[in-house]
Amino acid sequence: MEIYLLRHGATERNAPSGGDADRRLTNQGMAEVTDVVTQAHRAGFNPSLILSSPYVRALETARLTARLLDYGQEILTTITLTPESTPEDAWEELRVYGDQPSILVVTHEPLISAVASRLLGSARTEIEFKTATLTRIDVETMTAKPRGVRRWTIVPTGA
């Protein structure tokens, strides 16, 4: 299975509501996501399923990605992709969709680094996830202890 991990784009410092979950993408964040997704699309990026954190900035990133790719399906949200979640919970969620050939996961730091490390079988952070960073990790089996191989990572041009 191809697993794509995408950190949301740059966000406003504070949401008008004061809630972290309500922070939105900035114009810079939208440009970053557009840049990375366009590059990835040229490399064959076309997920069969999009899973996202329910936080506003992640959902905006997922929706923008879906528009750029002409993805016509529903974007599924799950609390297992919020910043407070664990890589174990995120992996169990991904395993539910083990029949999919490729999944895009839109999430946050520090979870995204921890998930990538788990997929790569490493105890340390392997990939630096600046905003709008996208990486592809191929996992052969959906067992309790994944063992993946990183295929590529794309960062925004200005990063």
N, C-alpha and C positions, 0 to 999 in steps of 0.2 A: 504494500500500500504506500502511496505517496502521501506524506503528511507535510503540509505547508503551514508554517508558523509565521504569523504576521502580527507585529506589534502595531497598535493604533498610531495614527499620525500625531503631530504636535497639537497640544491642547491649550485652551485658555487656563490661566493660572488658577482662577477661582470661578466657580459657577455662581450665577446670581442667587441660587437657592442656598449656597454655602455647602452643598453636598458634593463629595468627591465623585460619586456615581453620575452626577449631572453635568460634569465638565464636557464641553463640546470641542470639536476640532476647530482649529484656526484655519485661516486661508492658507498659511504655510503648511499645516498638517494635511489639508486636502491636496495641495500641490505635491507634497512628498509621496502620498499614497498613489496619486495618479502616475507619478514618475516611476515608482517601483513596479506597480501593477502593469504598466505599459511595457516596461523592460521584460518582465516575467512572461507576459503574454507572448512576446516574440520568441521566448524560449520554450513555448508549449504549455504554459501555465493555464489550466482549465479544470478547476476542481469540480468533482461530481457532487460535493456537499460543502456547504459553508456553515460552520459552527461559530458562534460569537458569545462573548461575555454580554450580559444585558446592560452594562454600563453604556451611557450615551456615546462616549467617544469611540468605543469599540464597535457599537452598532452603526454609527456613521461611517466608520472605516469599512465595515462589512458591506454596507449598502452601496457605497461608492465603488468598491471593488466589483460587486455584482453588476452594477450599471456598466462599468468599463469592459466587463467580460461578456455582457449580454447573458448573464446567468438568470434563467427564468424560474428558478425554484424558490421555495421559501428558505429564508435564513433562520436557522434554529438557534435559540439562545439557551444558555445553561449557566447556572451559578457556579458550576465546577470550573469556569474560566474567569472568575473574578480574581482580583489581586490577592485576596485572602485565602484562596483555595490552595490545595496541595497538588504536586505533580502526580501523586498516586490517584487522586480523585479525577483529575483531568484525563489520565490514561485510561481509567475504567470507563469514563464517558466515551472516549474515542473507540474503545473496544466494542461498544454497543453497535457501532457503525462499521464493523469489520468487513462487511460485504461491499463497501464502497471502494472504488479504485483509487480515489484521491479525495482528501479532506483538507479544506482550508480552516485553520483555527485562528480566530482573531481575539487577541487577549492583551495582557498587560505585563509589565515588570512588577515584581520579581518572578512571577509565575512562569512567564515564557522562557526565561533562562533555565529555570529548574526543570521544566518539561523537556526542553531540548537536551539538557544533560542526561535526564532519565532515558530518553529515547536513544541517546548515543552510548548509554552504559557507562557514563562518566560521573565521578563524584564532584568534579569541578566544572565551572562554567566554561563552555567551549566556544560560545558565540556571543559577541557583544550586540545586544539588541537596542540600538538607538531607535528613536521613533521611526515608524514605517519600514523597519527592517523586515525582510521576508527571507525565509530559508526553507529549503526542501530537504526533508529527511525521509529516506525510504526504509520501511520496516517490512521484513519478510513475513513474520508471523505475529499474530495478535495475542501472544501469550502474556502471562502476568508480568514477566520480566522482558520488556522489549529490547531488541538489539537492532539499532538503525545505523544507516550510513548517510552522512551529509553529502548531498549532491551539489548544492550551490547556495550562496547567500547573496542577496541584492540589497544594497543600501541606497537611500536617495542620493541623487547626483550631487547635491550640495552638502552632503554629510561629511 
